[in-house]
Amino acid sequence: MSLGSRYSEQICKVCAEICNACAEECEKHASMGMEHCRECAEACRRCAQACEEMSHVA
């Protein structure tokens, strides 16, 4: 991103998509009482949000 790659926005959007998919899967397991999966889902949601925000800057 710091070098102005024409792919920066796309990479950030794909990162957000991947993180959201991970969060969705972890949330399935978290609903069964797996605490570490709930924590993972939260981390993935934060990552997805950061990537989405970065895609607007790229």
N, CA, C and O atoms as CSV, one atom per row, in Angstrom:
chain,resi,resn,atom,element,x,y,z
A,1,MET,N,N,0.821,-1.181,0.000
A,1,MET,CA,C,0.000,0.000,0.000
A,1,MET,C,C,0.869,1.248,0.000
A,1,MET,O,O,0.545,2.238,-0.658
A,2,SER,N,N,1.957,1.201,0.729
A,2,SER,CA,C,2.794,2.397,0.814
A,2,SER,C,C,3.445,2.736,-0.526
A,2,SER,O,O,3.870,3.872,-0.741
A,3,LEU,N,N,3.524,1.758,-1.421
A,3,LEU,CA,C,4.100,2.017,-2.737
A,3,LEU,C,C,3.030,2.289,-3.788
A,3,LEU,O,O,3.337,2.445,-4.970
A,4,GLY,N,N,1.772,2.345,-3.352
A,4,GLY,CA,C,0.691,2.682,-4.260
A,4,GLY,C,C,0.317,1.574,-5.235
A,4,GLY,O,O,-0.053,1.853,-6.375
A,5,SER,N,N,0.409,0.343,-4.808
A,5,SER,CA,C,0.055,-0.775,-5.682
A,5,SER,C,C,-1.388,-0.662,-6.147
A,5,SER,O,O,-2.274,-0.302,-5.372
A,6,ARG,N,N,-1.612,-0.968,-7.395
A,6,ARG,CA,C,-2.977,-0.916,-7.921
A,6,ARG,C,C,-3.844,-2.038,-7.361
A,6,ARG,O,O,-5.058,-2.046,-7.570
A,7,TYR,N,N,-3.238,-2.976,-6.658
A,7,TYR,CA,C,-3.966,-4.106,-6.088
A,7,TYR,C,C,-4.307,-3.926,-4.610
A,7,TYR,O,O,-4.989,-4.772,-4.032
A,8,SER,N,N,-3.858,-2.868,-4.007
A,8,SER,CA,C,-4.052,-2.666,-2.567
A,8,SER,C,C,-5.517,-2.739,-2.161
A,8,SER,O,O,-5.850,-3.415,-1.188
A,9,GLU,N,N,-6.383,-2.070,-2.875
A,9,GLU,CA,C,-7.801,-2.068,-2.523
A,9,GLU,C,C,-8.384,-3.473,-2.628
A,9,GLU,O,O,-9.135,-3.904,-1.752
A,10,GLN,N,N,-8.042,-4.182,-3.690
A,10,GLN,CA,C,-8.543,-5.545,-3.871
A,10,GLN,C,C,-8.054,-6.475,-2.766
A,10,GLN,O,O,-8.819,-7.291,-2.251
A,11,ILE,N,N,-6.786,-6.353,-2.406
A,11,ILE,CA,C,-6.219,-7.203,-1.355
A,11,ILE,C,C,-6.946,-6.953,-0.037
A,11,ILE,O,O,-7.275,-7.899,0.679
A,12,CYS,N,N,-7.193,-5.703,0.283
A,12,CYS,CA,C,-7.889,-5.371,1.522
A,12,CYS,C,C,-9.315,-5.919,1.527
A,12,CYS,O,O,-9.789,-6.412,2.550
A,13,LYS,N,N,-9.990,-5.835,0.398
A,13,LYS,CA,C,-11.349,-6.359,0.313
A,13,LYS,C,C,-11.374,-7.876,0.445
A,13,LYS,O,O,-12.263,-8.424,1.096
A,14,VAL,N,N,-10.414,-8.557,-0.161
A,14,VAL,CA,C,-10.340,-10.012,-0.035
A,14,VAL,C,C,-10.017,-10.394,1.403
A,14,VAL,O,O,-10.574,-11.357,1.930
A,15,CYS,N,N,-9.135,-9.659,2.029
A,15,CYS,CA,C,-8.807,-9.906,3.432
A,15,CYS,C,C,-10.061,-9.787,4.292
A,15,CYS,O,O,-10.300,-10.635,5.151
A,16,ALA,N,N,-10.854,-8.759,4.076
A,16,ALA,CA,C,-12.089,-8.567,4.841
A,16,ALA,C,C,-13.049,-9.726,4.599
A,16,ALA,O,O,-13.684,-10.213,5.534
A,17,GLU,N,N,-13.155,-10.164,3.363
A,17,GLU,CA,C,-14.044,-11.280,3.030
A,17,GLU,C,C,-13.600,-12.565,3.732
A,17,GLU,O,O,-14.427,-13.306,4.265
A,18,ILE,N,N,-12.310,-12.821,3.729
A,18,ILE,CA,C,-11.769,-14.014,4.377
A,18,ILE,C,C,-11.999,-13.951,5.882
A,18,ILE,O,O,-12.413,-14.938,6.490
A,19,CYS,N,N,-11.733,-12.807,6.477
A,19,CYS,CA,C,-11.921,-12.663,7.921
A,19,CYS,C,C,-13.388,-12.826,8.315
A,19,CYS,O,O,-13.687,-13.436,9.342
A,20,ASN,N,N,-14.292,-12.296,7.522
A,20,ASN,CA,C,-15.714,-12.468,7.809
A,20,ASN,C,C,-16.127,-13.936,7.687
A,20,ASN,O,O,-16.923,-14.421,8.492
A,21,ALA,N,N,-15.602,-14.637,6.702
A,21,ALA,CA,C,-15.910,-16.059,6.543
A,21,ALA,C,C,-15.399,-16.850,7.746
A,21,ALA,O,O,-16.082,-17.745,8.244
A,22,CYS,N,N,-14.214,-16.520,8.202
A,22,CYS,CA,C,-13.652,-17.184,9.380
A,22,CYS,C,C,-14.522,-16.905,10.598
A,22,CYS,O,O,-14.814,-17.811,11.379
A,23,ALA,N,N,-14.930,-15.667,10.756
A,23,ALA,CA,C,-15.762,-15.291,11.897
A,23,ALA,C,C,-17.081,-16.059,11.882
A,23,ALA,O,O,-17.539,-16.531,12.923
A,24,GLU,N,N,-17.685,-16.184,10.713
A,24,GLU,CA,C,-18.942,-16.916,10.605
A,24,GLU,C,C,-18.779,-18.371,11.031
A,24,GLU,O,O,-19.622,-18.921,11.739
A,25,GLU,N,N,-17.696,-18.979,10.594
A,25,GLU,CA,C,-17.446,-20.380,10.969
A,25,GLU,C,C,-17.180,-20.496,12.463
A,25,GLU,O,O,-17.702,-21.399,13.115
A,26,CYS,N,N,-16.383,-19.602,13.006
A,26,CYS,CA,C,-16.083,-19.647,14.437
A,26,CYS,C,C,-17.334,-19.401,15.271
A,26,CYS,O,O,-17.502,-19.996,16.335
A,27,GLU,N,N,-18.209,-18.528,14.791
A,27,GLU,CA,C,-19.444,-18.249,15.527
A,27,GLU,C,C,-20.329,-19.490,15.627
A,27,GLU,O,O,-21.049,-19.658,16.611
A,28,LYS,N,N,-20.281,-20.354,14.626
A,28,LYS,CA,C,-21.042,-21.609,14.689
A,28,LYS,C,C,-20.578,-22.453,15.870
A,28,LYS,O,O,-21.392,-23.014,16.603
A,29,HIS,N,N,-19.279,-22.536,16.043
A,29,HIS,CA,C,-18.716,-23.334,17.135
A,29,HIS,C,C,-18.888,-22.628,18.476
A,29,HIS,O,O,-19.084,-23.266,19.510
A,30,ALA,N,N,-18.811,-21.305,18.439
A,30,ALA,CA,C,-18.979,-20.537,19.671
A,30,ALA,C,C,-20.380,-20.733,20.238
A,30,ALA,O,O,-20.569,-20.740,21.454
A,31,SER,N,N,-21.358,-20.892,19.355
A,31,SER,CA,C,-22.735,-21.091,19.815
A,31,SER,C,C,-22.903,-22.422,20.539
A,31,SER,O,O,-23.911,-22.649,21.209
A,32,MET,N,N,-21.915,-23.295,20.403
A,32,MET,CA,C,-21.939,-24.586,21.106
A,32,MET,C,C,-21.120,-24.527,22.396
A,32,MET,O,O,-20.839,-25.555,23.013
A,33,GLY,N,N,-20.744,-23.321,22.792
A,33,GLY,CA,C,-20.064,-23.138,24.062
A,33,GLY,C,C,-18.547,-23.125,24.008
A,33,GLY,O,O,-17.897,-23.155,25.052
A,34,MET,N,N,-17.976,-23.081,22.828
A,34,MET,CA,C,-16.512,-23.072,22.718
A,34,MET,C,C,-16.017,-21.630,22.808
A,34,MET,O,O,-16.093,-20.863,21.848
A,35,GLU,N,N,-15.513,-21.290,23.977
A,35,GLU,CA,C,-15.101,-19.914,24.272
A,35,GLU,C,C,-13.998,-19.432,23.334
A,35,GLU,O,O,-14.036,-18.291,22.875
A,36,HIS,N,N,-13.024,-20.281,23.046
A,36,HIS,CA,C,-11.927,-19.855,22.184
A,36,HIS,C,C,-12.426,-19.525,20.769
A,36,HIS,O,O,-11.825,-18.700,20.080
A,37,CYS,N,N,-13.505,-20.155,20.341
A,37,CYS,CA,C,-14.078,-19.847,19.031
A,37,CYS,C,C,-14.790,-18.495,19.057
A,37,CYS,O,O,-14.772,-17.766,18.065
A,38,ARG,N,N,-15.410,-18.160,20.173
A,38,ARG,CA,C,-16.030,-16.840,20.304
A,38,ARG,C,C,-14.966,-15.761,20.223
A,38,ARG,O,O,-15.147,-14.745,19.552
A,39,GLU,N,N,-13.849,-15.987,20.915
A,39,GLU,CA,C,-12.747,-15.025,20.891
A,39,GLU,C,C,-12.173,-14.893,19.480
A,39,GLU,O,O,-11.846,-13.793,19.035
A,40,CYS,N,N,-12.057,-16.013,18.790
A,40,CYS,CA,C,-11.544,-15.998,17.418
A,40,CYS,C,C,-12.494,-15.211,16.516
A,40,CYS,O,O,-12.053,-14.400,15.701
A,41,ALA,N,N,-13.784,-15.449,16.661
A,41,ALA,CA,C,-14.771,-14.745,15.841
A,41,ALA,C,C,-14.683,-13.238,16.060
A,41,ALA,O,O,-14.751,-12.465,15.105
A,42,GLU,N,N,-14.534,-12.826,17.297
A,42,GLU,CA,C,-14.409,-11.395,17.592
A,42,GLU,C,C,-13.161,-10.806,16.942
A,42,GLU,O,O,-13.203,-9.716,16.371
A,43,ALA,N,N,-12.047,-11.538,17.037
A,43,ALA,CA,C,-10.798,-11.066,16.433
A,43,ALA,C,C,-10.938,-10.974,14.916
A,43,ALA,O,O,-10.451,-10.029,14.296
A,44,CYS,N,N,-11.598,-11.950,14.331
A,44,CYS,CA,C,-11.793,-11.938,12.882
A,44,CYS,C,C,-12.680,-10.779,12.452
A,44,CYS,O,O,-12.436,-10.165,11.413
A,45,ARG,N,N,-13.698,-10.477,13.232
A,45,ARG,CA,C,-14.573,-9.339,12.908
A,45,ARG,C,C,-13.796,-8.023,12.976
A,45,ARG,O,O,-13.983,-7.138,12.142
A,46,ARG,N,N,-12.921,-7.907,13.984
A,46,ARG,CA,C,-12.103,-6.683,14.088
A,46,ARG,C,C,-11.159,-6.575,12.886
A,46,ARG,O,O,-10.968,-5.496,12.325
A,47,CYS,N,N,-10.581,-7.701,12.510
A,47,CYS,CA,C,-9.676,-7.712,11.353
A,47,CYS,C,C,-10.436,-7.342,10.089
A,47,CYS,O,O,-9.947,-6.553,9.280
A,48,ALA,N,N,-11.616,-7.898,9.913
A,48,ALA,CA,C,-12.428,-7.600,8.732
A,48,ALA,C,C,-12.758,-6.113,8.668
A,48,ALA,O,O,-12.698,-5.503,7.601
A,49,GLN,N,N,-13.101,-5.546,9.794
A,49,GLN,CA,C,-13.426,-4.121,9.835
A,49,GLN,C,C,-12.206,-3.279,9.454
A,49,GLN,O,O,-12.318,-2.325,8.684
A,50,ALA,N,N,-11.043,-3.638,9.999
A,50,ALA,CA,C,-9.822,-2.894,9.683
A,50,ALA,C,C,-9.481,-3.003,8.201
A,50,ALA,O,O,-9.085,-2.019,7.577
A,51,CYS,N,N,-9.634,-4.190,7.644
A,51,CYS,CA,C,-9.341,-4.373,6.220
A,51,CYS,C,C,-10.317,-3.590,5.353
A,51,CYS,O,O,-9.924,-3.001,4.346
A,52,GLU,N,N,-11.574,-3.582,5.740
A,52,GLU,CA,C,-12.581,-2.835,4.996
A,52,GLU,C,C,-12.252,-1.342,5.028
A,52,GLU,O,O,-12.346,-0.660,4.007
A,53,GLU,N,N,-11.871,-0.845,6.188
A,53,GLU,CA,C,-11.505,0.564,6.307
A,53,GLU,C,C,-10.278,0.882,5.445
A,53,GLU,O,O,-10.216,1.927,4.798
A,54,MET,N,N,-9.316,-0.024,5.447
A,54,MET,CA,C,-8.102,0.193,4.654
A,54,MET,C,C,-8.404,0.163,3.154
A,54,MET,O,O,-7.735,0.841,2.375
A,55,SER,N,N,-9.401,-0.612,2.750
A,55,SER,CA,C,-9.720,-0.688,1.325
A,55,SER,C,C,-10.210,0.663,0.799
A,55,SER,O,O,-10.066,0.959,-0.387
A,56,HIS,N,N,-10.781,1.473,1.671
A,56,HIS,CA,C,-11.268,2.788,1.261
A,56,HIS,C,C,-10.120,3.799,1.152
A,56,HIS,O,O,-10.246,4.829,0.490
A,57,VAL,N,N,-9.018,3.492,1.802
A,57,VAL,CA,C,-7.853,4.380,1.799
A,57,VAL,C,C,-6.931,4.042,0.626
A,57,VAL,O,O,-6.245,4.910,0.086
A,58,ALA,N,N,-6.930,2.769,0.246
A,58,ALA,CA,C,-5.994,2.285,-0.790
A,58,ALA,C,C,-6.205,2.960,-2.119
A,58,ALA,O,O,-5.499,2.662,-3.082
